[in-house]
Structure formats: structure tokens, C-alpha cells
């Protein structure tokens, strides 16, 4: 895994996976997949409704990451 992706999906220590960040990435991938599938197969994908739901999840996830920031393990060498 590239360091860029790993840094984006792990906590402040760079090793422990952060569920909120992983879910954010999955929502982004799901949006692209659903939109492409709908375009190619003539489905009924409503990006506005998906965006509102995903935005709610992302907002809640962001709040969760912010609330638990003080409880994450410190980086190597920090106290």
C-alpha cells in the first residue's frame, strides 16, 4: 500500500486503521461505482439523495474523528 493511502486511512500513529476514514473512502468509491453503473445500464441512481446521505455520514464521521482525537495513541517519540 502506498504511504499516501496508508496515511489517509490510519490514525495519527500511522499504524492503526481508522474506521471513519476507511468508511469515507468506501463512500467515495461507492458513489463513483453507482454513478457509472447507472450510466452504463440505464439505472435510476439519484446522486443528490446519495450525496445528502453520504454527507450526513461524512459529517458524523468527521465529528467522531474530532471527538476522539485526544484518545488516539501518540506518534513514535512523542509523549
C-alpha angles and dihedrals in degrees: 000000000000117000090238093059094040091051090050095051102040134072127257092285090061093229110068115077116239111219093204093055093045090051091049089055092048092051090053092049091045091053092054093045094048092047092049093046091050092048094049098041102032095245127159105254114161108202093188094059091042089050093051092050094043091046090055091051092046092048092050090046091051091051090049092052090049094048094051098041092104093053096056118107115261124254119263110286095016125110 
